[in-house]
């Protein structure tokens, strides 16, 4: 049997503050990875270690959370934004930098906030408060299930969705402009639901939460298989 791929999972901060001195994460991320045959590890937010993390891990999950600070990316901050800890944002951007520069073939999955961070890193922009621009933003709240439309061919996404007709959303921000990344799926009301970089082997962001839906088994098996060092 091949070794289980080592998959680094981002952590959040209690109260969105490093002053809490505590990390937090949804257990379902590591549970889904382990059930699919991967070896999950949580990555403390140590910027000095991003090179080591990038080298040693076979894949990464940039997890959900509250809102990124858009000001470093040239966007004013919405007054209703609820910011993640600045240390978390600095760490994840530094890790995305190293992966892009030195390890572009590593498998990277962004979930909700993770997708938004990937878009900002790629020069994109966010809709920072969906009630400002949508008639029914509640369709994307409270773990509501809804369909999605794949709008560009993406091998990994199509494999992942083969047993998942509905996806589970919980977000008040969304990607407005994907920058250098490509839009590959939208919801019926036009919200960008998935983005990728077709120039990288597996670099995929999802606005929904596959870790919260039990039917996502094929999704996670596909992701973990892609993390194998010898995966095509």
C-alpha positions as CSV (number, residue, x, y, z in Angstrom):
1,X,0.0,0.0,0.0
2,X,1.3,3.5,-0.8
3,X,2.0,5.9,2.1
4,X,-0.9,8.0,3.0
5,X,-0.5,11.5,1.6
6,X,0.2,14.2,4.2
7,X,-2.4,16.9,4.0
8,X,-2.0,20.2,5.8
9,X,-5.2,21.9,7.1
10,X,-5.3,25.5,8.0
11,X,-6.4,26.6,11.5
12,X,-8.6,29.5,12.7
13,X,-8.2,31.5,15.8
14,X,-10.7,31.5,18.7
15,X,-12.5,34.9,18.6
16,X,-10.6,35.7,15.4
17,X,-7.7,36.8,17.5
18,X,-4.3,35.4,18.3
19,X,-4.7,37.1,21.8
20,X,-7.0,34.1,22.6
21,X,-3.9,31.9,22.5
22,X,-6.1,29.1,21.0
23,X,-6.6,27.6,17.6
24,X,-9.9,26.1,16.4
25,X,-11.1,24.2,13.4
26,X,-14.1,22.1,12.3
27,X,-13.3,18.4,13.0
28,X,-15.0,17.5,9.7
29,X,-12.0,18.6,7.6
30,X,-9.7,16.1,9.2
31,X,-12.4,13.5,9.5
32,X,-13.2,13.6,5.7
33,X,-9.5,13.4,4.8
34,X,-8.8,10.5,7.1
35,X,-11.9,8.6,5.9
36,X,-10.7,9.0,2.3
37,X,-7.2,7.6,3.1
38,X,-5.2,10.8,3.8
39,X,-3.1,11.7,6.8
40,X,-4.4,15.1,8.1
41,X,-2.2,17.5,10.0
42,X,-3.1,20.9,11.3
43,X,-0.7,23.7,10.5
44,X,0.1,26.3,13.2
45,X,0.3,29.9,11.9
46,X,4.1,30.2,11.8
47,X,5.2,32.2,8.8
48,X,8.8,31.1,9.3
49,X,7.7,27.5,8.6
50,X,5.8,28.0,5.4
51,X,8.7,26.7,3.3
52,X,8.9,23.5,5.5
53,X,5.1,23.0,5.3
54,X,5.1,23.4,1.5
55,X,7.9,20.9,1.1
56,X,6.7,18.2,3.5
57,X,2.9,18.2,2.9
58,X,1.5,16.6,-0.3
59,X,-1.7,18.7,-0.3
60,X,-3.3,21.6,1.5
61,X,-6.8,22.7,2.6
62,X,-7.4,26.4,3.1
63,X,-10.4,26.3,5.3
64,X,-13.4,28.5,5.9
65,X,-13.7,31.3,8.4
66,X,-14.9,34.9,8.7
67,X,-13.7,37.7,6.4
68,X,-10.3,38.6,4.9
69,X,-8.9,42.1,5.2
70,X,-9.2,43.4,1.6
71,X,-7.2,46.6,2.3
72,X,-3.8,45.0,1.5
73,X,-5.3,44.1,-1.9
74,X,-6.4,47.6,-2.8
75,X,-10.1,47.4,-1.7
76,X,-11.7,49.4,1.0
77,X,-13.1,47.4,3.8
78,X,-16.9,47.0,4.1
79,X,-18.2,48.3,7.5
80,X,-19.9,44.9,8.2
81,X,-16.8,42.8,7.6
82,X,-15.8,40.5,10.4
83,X,-12.1,40.1,10.1
84,X,-10.1,37.0,10.7
85,X,-6.9,37.4,12.8
86,X,-4.3,39.3,10.8
87,X,-1.7,36.6,11.7
88,X,-3.9,34.0,10.0
89,X,-4.1,36.1,6.9
90,X,-0.4,36.8,6.8
91,X,0.4,33.1,7.3
92,X,-1.9,31.9,4.5
93,X,-0.8,34.5,2.0
94,X,2.8,33.6,2.7
95,X,2.0,29.9,2.2
96,X,0.2,30.6,-1.0
97,X,3.2,32.7,-2.2
98,X,5.6,29.8,-1.5
99,X,3.4,27.2,-3.2
100,X,3.0,29.4,-6.3
101,X,6.7,30.1,-6.5
102,X,8.3,26.8,-5.5
103,X,5.7,24.0,-5.5
104,X,3.1,24.8,-8.2
105,X,2.2,21.1,-8.6
106,X,1.2,20.6,-5.0
107,X,-2.5,19.9,-4.5
108,X,-4.4,22.9,-3.1
109,X,-8.1,23.1,-2.2
110,X,-9.7,26.3,-0.9
111,X,-13.0,26.1,0.9
112,X,-15.2,29.3,1.3
113,X,-12.8,31.8,2.9
114,X,-10.0,29.6,1.5
115,X,-11.3,30.2,-2.1
116,X,-11.7,33.9,-1.4
117,X,-8.0,34.1,-0.2
118,X,-6.9,32.3,-3.4
119,X,-8.8,34.8,-5.5
120,X,-7.4,37.8,-3.7
121,X,-3.9,36.3,-4.0
122,X,-4.5,36.0,-7.7
123,X,-5.5,39.6,-8.1
124,X,-9.2,39.2,-7.8
125,X,-11.9,41.1,-5.8
126,X,-14.7,40.2,-3.4
127,X,-18.3,41.1,-3.0
128,X,-17.9,41.9,0.6
129,X,-21.5,41.9,1.8
130,X,-23.9,40.0,-0.4
131,X,-27.1,41.6,0.9
132,X,-25.9,44.8,-0.7
133,X,-26.1,43.3,-4.2
134,X,-28.4,40.3,-4.1
135,X,-32.2,40.0,-3.7
136,X,-32.0,36.6,-2.0
137,X,-28.6,36.2,-0.2
138,X,-30.3,33.9,2.3
139,X,-30.0,31.1,-0.4
140,X,-26.3,31.0,0.5
141,X,-26.7,31.1,4.2
142,X,-27.3,28.6,7.1
143,X,-26.0,25.6,5.2
144,X,-28.6,25.8,2.6
145,X,-28.4,23.2,-0.2
146,X,-28.5,24.4,-3.8
147,X,-27.4,23.3,-7.3
148,X,-24.5,24.6,-9.2
149,X,-23.7,24.9,-12.9
150,X,-20.3,23.9,-14.2
151,X,-19.3,26.6,-16.8
152,X,-15.8,25.5,-17.8
153,X,-14.3,22.1,-18.2
154,X,-12.4,21.1,-15.0
155,X,-11.4,17.5,-14.7
156,X,-11.1,17.4,-10.9
157,X,-14.3,19.3,-10.2
158,X,-16.3,17.1,-12.6
159,X,-14.9,14.0,-10.9
160,X,-15.7,15.4,-7.4
161,X,-19.3,16.3,-8.3
162,X,-20.3,13.1,-9.9
163,X,-22.3,12.0,-6.8
164,X,-23.1,15.4,-5.4
165,X,-26.1,17.1,-7.1
166,X,-26.4,19.7,-4.4
167,X,-23.8,21.8,-2.5
168,X,-23.9,23.3,1.0
169,X,-23.4,27.0,1.4
170,X,-22.7,29.3,4.4
171,X,-21.2,32.7,3.4
172,X,-22.0,36.4,3.2
173,X,-19.0,37.3,1.0
174,X,-18.2,35.9,-2.5
175,X,-15.7,36.2,-5.3
176,X,-16.7,39.0,-7.6
177,X,-13.5,38.9,-9.8
178,X,-11.3,35.8,-9.8
179,X,-8.2,37.6,-11.1
180,X,-5.8,35.3,-12.8
181,X,-7.9,32.3,-11.8
182,X,-10.6,30.9,-14.0
183,X,-14.3,30.7,-13.0
184,X,-15.4,27.0,-13.4
185,X,-18.8,26.9,-11.7
186,X,-21.7,29.3,-10.7
187,X,-24.9,28.9,-8.8
188,X,-28.2,29.5,-10.7
189,X,-28.3,33.0,-9.3
190,X,-24.9,33.9,-10.7
191,X,-22.7,33.6,-7.6
192,X,-19.2,32.3,-8.4
193,X,-19.0,28.8,-6.8
194,X,-15.7,27.4,-8.0
195,X,-12.4,28.8,-9.5
196,X,-9.2,27.1,-10.6
197,X,-5.8,27.7,-12.2
198,X,-5.7,25.6,-15.3
199,X,-1.9,26.0,-15.5
200,X,-1.5,24.1,-12.2
201,X,-2.2,20.5,-11.7
202,X,-4.7,20.9,-8.9
203,X,-5.4,24.4,-7.6
204,X,-9.1,24.6,-6.9
205,X,-11.3,26.9,-4.8
206,X,-14.9,26.2,-3.8
207,X,-17.4,28.6,-2.3
208,X,-19.4,25.8,-0.7
209,X,-18.6,23.5,2.2
210,X,-18.0,19.9,1.0
211,X,-16.8,18.9,4.5
212,X,-20.4,19.4,5.9
213,X,-22.2,17.1,3.5
214,X,-22.1,13.3,4.1
215,X,-22.6,12.5,0.4
216,X,-19.3,14.0,-0.5
217,X,-17.4,10.7,-0.2
218,X,-16.3,10.6,-3.8
219,X,-15.3,14.3,-3.5
220,X,-12.8,13.6,-0.7
221,X,-11.5,10.4,-2.3
222,X,-10.7,12.3,-5.5
223,X,-9.0,15.0,-3.5
224,X,-6.9,12.6,-1.4
225,X,-5.9,10.6,-4.5
226,X,-4.8,13.9,-6.2
227,X,-2.5,14.5,-3.2
228,X,-0.5,11.3,-3.8
229,X,3.0,12.4,-4.9
230,X,2.8,10.3,-8.0
231,X,-0.7,11.3,-9.0
232,X,-1.1,12.3,-12.7
